[in-house]
């Protein structure tokens, strides 16, 4: 069946929702370490189904998320209303390349290499400039992504496969890196999702390609700097700080890059 992951917000939400308590505490620690003020207002670009917005709001932050998908925005708005969080959290439609907020935020968060869907230097630079516009001076931007592997002929890691269950629905997701194109800075991925929906008795599977930016550390530093940010710190998935002069490659997995608006 021809299914599109991003047009199935319910299944997407089940597949990509997990316990974020460790990350929320990590973000709070970063705010305390690198921000020059108390962080109260947080912006999340490409917020998807609101998997991060809700726990942030429950932790006492005022949050705004935006997403390019009208369906995702409607789904997330409904989640916020049902959770009773509409007074501290909101969601709107917007494009990462152009979305600018008049009322500035203290911090912003972009996880799971979502920024990688911006493929060209031009679009990435537009995004960083838009984010700098939307943050107050000294505001933080936490970006999670993985860089290119040192040996592109090999996988950066084995296929990621995980199973998530909720409300009678089981979703098994496999994320596979198919190939790397170093010359054009592209990474070609395949997402396979098998769904068993006990609510209606349906079982189906879909497979779809995802083309992402193949990040090189020097490119990230150059573009974020040109967009108005200074790289303050890097952390690995265990929330351990990595020296800024360390070689950053895909074999090491995802990293959190802590940027600060000049």
C-alpha positions as CSV (number, residue, x, y, z in Angstrom):
1,X,0.0,0.0,0.0
2,X,1.2,3.5,-0.8
3,X,1.4,5.1,2.6
4,X,3.4,8.2,3.6
5,X,4.8,8.2,7.1
6,X,4.3,11.9,7.6
7,X,0.7,11.8,6.6
8,X,-0.1,9.2,9.2
9,X,0.4,11.3,12.4
10,X,-1.1,8.7,14.7
11,X,1.2,5.9,13.7
12,X,4.2,8.3,13.5
13,X,3.5,9.4,17.0
14,X,3.5,5.9,18.3
15,X,6.7,4.9,16.5
16,X,8.7,7.9,17.5
17,X,7.4,8.6,21.1
18,X,9.6,7.3,23.9
19,X,10.6,8.3,27.4
20,X,12.2,11.8,27.1
21,X,12.8,12.4,30.8
22,X,16.6,11.9,30.4
23,X,16.7,14.4,27.5
24,X,14.5,16.9,29.3
25,X,16.9,16.9,32.2
26,X,19.9,17.2,29.9
27,X,18.3,20.2,28.2
28,X,17.7,21.8,31.6
29,X,21.4,21.2,32.5
30,X,22.5,22.8,29.2
31,X,20.2,25.8,29.9
32,X,21.8,26.3,33.3
33,X,25.3,25.9,32.0
34,X,25.3,27.9,28.8
35,X,22.4,30.4,28.9
36,X,22.9,33.8,30.5
37,X,19.3,33.9,31.8
38,X,16.5,31.6,32.9
39,X,15.1,29.7,30.0
40,X,11.3,29.8,30.1
41,X,10.3,30.0,26.4
42,X,11.3,27.3,23.9
43,X,10.8,27.0,20.2
44,X,10.8,23.6,18.4
45,X,11.1,23.7,14.6
46,X,9.7,20.7,12.7
47,X,7.9,19.5,15.8
48,X,6.1,16.6,14.1
49,X,3.5,15.0,16.4
50,X,4.5,17.1,19.4
51,X,6.5,14.3,21.1
52,X,8.8,16.9,22.7
53,X,6.3,19.7,23.1
54,X,4.2,17.9,25.7
55,X,7.0,16.9,28.1
56,X,8.6,20.3,27.8
57,X,5.2,22.0,28.7
58,X,4.7,19.6,31.6
59,X,8.2,20.5,32.9
60,X,7.1,24.1,33.2
61,X,8.3,25.7,29.9
62,X,6.2,27.8,27.6
63,X,6.7,26.2,24.2
64,X,5.8,26.8,20.5
65,X,6.3,24.2,17.8
66,X,5.9,24.5,14.1
67,X,5.7,22.0,11.3
68,X,5.3,22.1,7.5
69,X,2.6,19.4,7.6
70,X,-0.9,20.7,8.1
71,X,-2.0,17.2,9.3
72,X,0.8,17.1,11.9
73,X,-0.1,20.5,13.2
74,X,-3.8,19.6,13.6
75,X,-2.9,16.3,15.3
76,X,-0.5,18.0,17.7
77,X,-3.0,20.8,18.5
78,X,-5.5,18.2,19.4
79,X,-3.0,16.4,21.7
80,X,-2.2,19.6,23.5
81,X,-5.9,20.4,24.0
82,X,-6.6,16.9,25.3
83,X,-3.6,17.1,27.7
84,X,-4.8,20.4,29.0
85,X,-1.6,22.2,28.0
86,X,-3.0,24.7,25.5
87,X,-2.3,27.5,27.9
88,X,1.5,26.8,27.9
89,X,2.0,25.2,24.5
90,X,1.0,26.0,21.0
91,X,1.7,24.7,17.5
92,X,1.5,26.4,14.1
93,X,2.3,25.7,10.5
94,X,5.7,26.8,9.2
95,X,8.7,26.0,7.1
96,X,12.2,25.5,8.7
97,X,13.7,27.7,5.9
98,X,11.5,30.7,6.4
99,X,9.7,30.6,9.8
100,X,10.5,33.7,11.9
101,X,8.9,34.6,15.2
102,X,8.3,38.2,16.2
103,X,8.3,37.4,19.9
104,X,11.7,35.9,20.6
105,X,12.5,32.7,22.5
106,X,15.1,31.8,25.1
107,X,16.1,28.5,23.5
108,X,15.2,26.2,20.6
109,X,15.6,22.4,20.2
110,X,15.8,20.3,17.0
111,X,16.2,16.6,17.4
112,X,16.7,13.4,15.4
113,X,18.6,15.0,12.6
114,X,15.4,16.7,11.4
115,X,17.5,19.6,10.2
116,X,19.0,17.1,7.8
117,X,16.0,17.4,5.5
118,X,17.4,20.7,4.4
119,X,19.8,19.5,1.7
120,X,21.5,22.6,0.3
121,X,23.9,25.1,2.0
122,X,21.5,27.8,1.0
123,X,18.5,26.3,2.8
124,X,20.5,25.4,5.8
125,X,21.9,29.0,6.1
126,X,18.3,30.4,5.7
127,X,17.2,28.2,8.5
128,X,20.0,29.2,10.9
129,X,19.3,32.9,10.1
130,X,15.6,32.4,10.7
131,X,16.4,30.7,14.0
132,X,18.7,33.5,15.1
133,X,16.0,36.0,14.3
134,X,13.6,34.0,16.5
135,X,15.9,33.8,19.5
136,X,16.9,36.5,21.9
137,X,20.6,37.5,22.1
138,X,22.4,34.8,24.0
139,X,19.7,32.3,23.2
140,X,20.6,28.6,22.8
141,X,19.9,26.3,19.9
142,X,20.3,22.6,20.6
143,X,20.7,20.5,17.4
144,X,20.9,16.7,17.3
145,X,22.5,15.1,14.3
146,X,25.1,12.6,13.1
147,X,28.0,13.4,10.8
148,X,29.4,11.5,7.8
149,X,31.2,8.3,8.6
150,X,35.0,8.2,8.1
151,X,34.5,5.1,5.9
152,X,31.5,5.8,3.8
153,X,31.6,2.3,2.2
154,X,30.5,0.9,5.6
155,X,27.4,1.5,7.6
156,X,27.7,4.0,10.4
157,X,25.9,1.4,12.5
158,X,23.5,-1.6,12.1
159,X,20.0,-1.0,11.0
160,X,17.9,0.6,13.7
161,X,14.8,-1.5,14.4
162,X,12.4,-0.9,17.2
163,X,8.8,-1.8,18.3
164,X,6.4,0.6,19.9
165,X,2.9,-0.2,21.2
166,X,0.0,1.9,22.4
167,X,-3.8,1.6,22.5
168,X,-3.9,-1.7,20.7
169,X,-1.5,-0.6,17.9
170,X,1.9,-2.2,17.3
171,X,4.4,-0.4,15.1
172,X,7.7,-2.0,14.1
173,X,10.0,0.5,12.4
174,X,13.3,-0.2,10.6
175,X,15.6,2.6,9.6
176,X,18.3,1.6,7.1
177,X,21.1,3.7,5.6
178,X,21.2,2.6,1.9
179,X,24.2,4.6,0.6
180,X,26.2,7.8,1.0
181,X,26.9,10.3,-1.7
182,X,29.9,12.3,-0.4
183,X,30.3,14.4,-3.6
184,X,26.7,15.8,-3.3
185,X,26.6,15.5,0.5
186,X,23.5,13.2,0.6
187,X,22.6,10.2,2.7
188,X,20.0,7.9,1.3
189,X,17.8,6.1,3.9
190,X,14.9,3.6,3.8
191,X,12.2,3.6,6.4
192,X,10.1,0.4,6.7
193,X,7.1,0.4,9.0
194,X,4.9,-2.6,9.8
195,X,1.7,-1.7,11.5
196,X,-0.9,-3.9,13.3
197,X,-3.9,-1.8,14.3
198,X,-6.0,-3.7,16.8
199,X,-8.6,-1.0,16.8
200,X,-9.7,-1.8,13.2
201,X,-8.1,-5.2,12.6
202,X,-5.9,-3.8,9.8
203,X,-2.3,-4.9,9.2
204,X,-0.1,-3.2,6.6
205,X,3.4,-2.2,5.7
206,X,5.0,0.6,3.8
207,X,8.5,1.4,2.7
208,X,9.6,4.9,1.8
209,X,12.9,6.6,0.9
210,X,14.3,9.5,2.9
211,X,17.1,11.7,1.5
212,X,19.0,13.6,4.1
213,X,22.0,16.0,4.2
214,X,25.3,14.1,4.7
215,X,26.8,16.3,7.4
216,X,30.4,17.1,7.7
217,X,31.5,18.7,10.9
218,X,33.2,21.6,9.2
219,X,30.1,22.4,7.2
220,X,28.0,22.4,10.3
221,X,30.3,24.8,12.0
222,X,30.6,27.1,9.0
223,X,26.9,27.3,8.3
224,X,25.8,27.8,11.9
225,X,28.5,30.5,12.3
226,X,27.4,32.3,9.2
227,X,23.8,32.1,10.5
228,X,24.7,33.9,13.7
229,X,25.6,31.2,16.1
230,X,28.7,30.1,18.1
231,X,29.3,26.4,18.9
232,X,29.6,26.2,22.6
233,X,29.7,22.5,23.3
234,X,29.1,19.0,21.9
235,X,27.7,16.0,23.8
236,X,27.3,12.4,22.9
237,X,24.2,10.2,23.4
238,X,25.3,9.5,26.9
239,X,25.3,13.2,27.7
240,X,29.1,13.3,28.0
241,X,30.8,16.4,26.8
242,X,33.1,16.0,23.8
243,X,36.0,18.4,23.2
244,X,35.3,20.8,20.4
245,X,38.5,19.9,18.6
246,X,37.5,16.2,18.5
247,X,37.0,14.4,15.2
248,X,33.3,14.1,14.8
249,X,32.1,11.2,12.5
250,X,29.1,9.0,11.9
251,X,30.7,6.0,13.5
252,X,30.2,7.8,16.8
253,X,26.4,8.1,16.4
254,X,24.3,11.2,17.0
255,X,25.6,14.2,18.9
256,X,24.0,17.2,20.5
257,X,25.5,20.5,19.3
258,X,24.9,23.4,21.7
259,X,24.8,26.7,19.7
260,X,24.5,30.2,21.2
261,X,23.2,33.2,19.4
262,X,25.8,36.0,19.2
